[in-house]
């Protein structure tokens, strides 16, 4: 039974990421899995319940990966580059409408995601900036609180389809471009040289 529930969640996650949440029905998920819709309702009360389960699992996975980036990194700039690789993989097939659909049609799940953003992600950004300053890779005069919150909110900009319509812009490229330039704004000369080194050794993405 656990395996069936996990299969439903995993397939729902794939479909939501690819097409957005609103456009994927419970019938779609059942058809994709080759099971009846009744079977899905044995595990999830309704679509809201399924979306909440998917968001919970997604948040757990993202937090685990972020912590892996932090523990594997040899310095603060390295952590950002590891994070960029992780973001590239995560957003590769993500429909920009996912966050909009979550906020508009599944607000309880959206609140759970916002809580994750405002607590875990903010703390992670704050920690990275402090680490970089201690290492002499980031400028010592940075206002950590202001910049951490700025970075946190700027994460949402690539998902604004009015600013970056999906027909003209690639979600991954916009996200990584903003993060990379944020990083350039933090660093000292020592940190800048490290960015140049990492960009040569492990390019993150290519332009269209």
N, C-alpha and C positions, 0 to 999 in steps of 0.2 A: 504493500500500500504506500509506503514511504517513497518507493521508487516511482510510482505513478504520479504522486504529488509533485515530486521533483521534476519529472518530465514535463508536467503541465506548466510549472513555473518557468522552466528553462525555455520552453517553446514560446510561451507568452512573452518573455523577456526579448527573445529574438525578434518576434513580430512587432512588438511595441517599438523597439529601437529602429527597426527598418521602416515602418509605415506610420509611426505615431500611435498614440494610445486610442484616441477617439475612433480612428478608422478600422480598428481591429475588434471584431465582435467575438463573443464566446463561441459562436458557430464557426468562425474562422479558425479559432484555436483547436476546436474539436476536430474539424476537418483535417487540419495539418497533422494532428496526432493520430488520426484514424480511430478516434473513439467517439462516443456519444457525448452530447452536451450534458446529459444527465450524470455521466461519470465525473465531469468537472465539478458539478454541483455537489458531489459527494465529499469533495475536499474544500471547496470554496463557496461561501454563501451566495456571492454575486461577483460582479466584475470589480466592484470597489475592494472587496476582500482579496481578490486575486492581485489587483494592482498594489495593494498595501504589502502583500507578501513578496511581490517582485521588488518593490522599492526597498523593503527591509533587507533582502538578500543582496541587492545591488549596493546598498550603503555598506554592509558588512564587507563585501568583496573589495570595494574601493578603499575602505579604511585599512584593510589588511595589506593591500598593495602600496598604499601611501606609507605605511609603517615599514614595509620592506624597503622602499626607496630610502627612507631615513636611516635605517640600520645598515644598509649596504653602502651608502655614500661615504666617500673619504673626506669630503668637504661640502660646504653649503652649495657651491656652484654645481658640483657633481650631483647633488640631490635634485637640483632643478632639472638637469639634463636627464636623469633617470625618470623623473616625473614626466618630462615631456615625451619620453618614449612610451611610458604607461598611458598617457593621455592619447597619444596617437593610436594606440591599439584599441583603447576603450571607445573613442569617438569615430573610428574608421567607418562604421556602418550605422551611425546614429542619425536619426531624422531630427532636424532642429526643432520640430513641432512638439517633441516629447515633453519638454518642460512646460510649454504653453498648455498642452492638453492636461498635464498633471495639475497645474494650478487652477484651470478653469473647470475641470470635470471630476477631479479626485482630490479635493482640497485637503482632506485629512492626511493622505499620503504625501501631498506636497508639503504640508507642515512638518512632517517627519524629515523630509529632505532638507528643508530650510534649517531645521534644528541641527542636522548634520553639518550643513554649511557654516552656520554661525558659531558652532562650538568646535567641532573637530578640525574643520578646514582652517578656520581662523587661527586656532592654536598652532596648527602645523606651519602656517605662513609666518606667524610671529616667531616661532622657534627657529625657523630657517634664517630669518633676518638677523636675529640675535647671534646665531652661530656664525654667520658670515662676517658680522662686525668683529666678533672675538678673534676670528682668524685673520683679520686684516684684508679680507676679500671684498667686503662691503664698506661703504663710507661710514665713519663713526658719528657723523652729524645727522644721520637719518632719524626722522620721527617714526619710530617703529609702529606705534598704534595707528597713525594716520595711513601709512603705507600698507600695512597689513589689511586694513579695512578696504582701502582702495583696490588692492589686488583681489580681495574676496568678491567685491561687487563687479569688478571688471571681468570676472569669469563668466558672467551672464551675458555680456555684450554680444559675443558671437551667436547667441541663440535668438537675438532680436532680429526677426526676419524682415523688419522694415529697414533696419540699418544694413544688414548683410543678407539680402534675399538669396535663398539656396540656389536659385537659377544662375546667379552670378558669382557666388563665393562658396568656397569649400570650408565646411565647419572646422575640420582639423587644421587647415592652413591658417585660418583666421585666429583660432585659439592659440596655436603655437607662436604665431607672429606677435601677438599681444604679450604673451608670457616672456618671449625672448627679449623684447624691447623693454619690458618692465625690469628684467634682470640687468640689462645694460645700464639702466638708470640707477641701479643700486651700487654697482661695483667701483672699486678703486682701480688703479692702473694694474695692480697685481691680479685682481679679479678679472679685469678685461682681458689680460693675456691668457688667463685660464679658459675664458669663454672661447677665444680664438682657437686655442689648442683643441678644446673639446669639439668644436664645430668641424675642425679638419679631420679629427680622428673618428668621429661618429656622427655624421650628418643625420639630422632628425627627419627631414622630409624634403621632398622635391616640389618645385612649383609645377603647376599644370602646364 
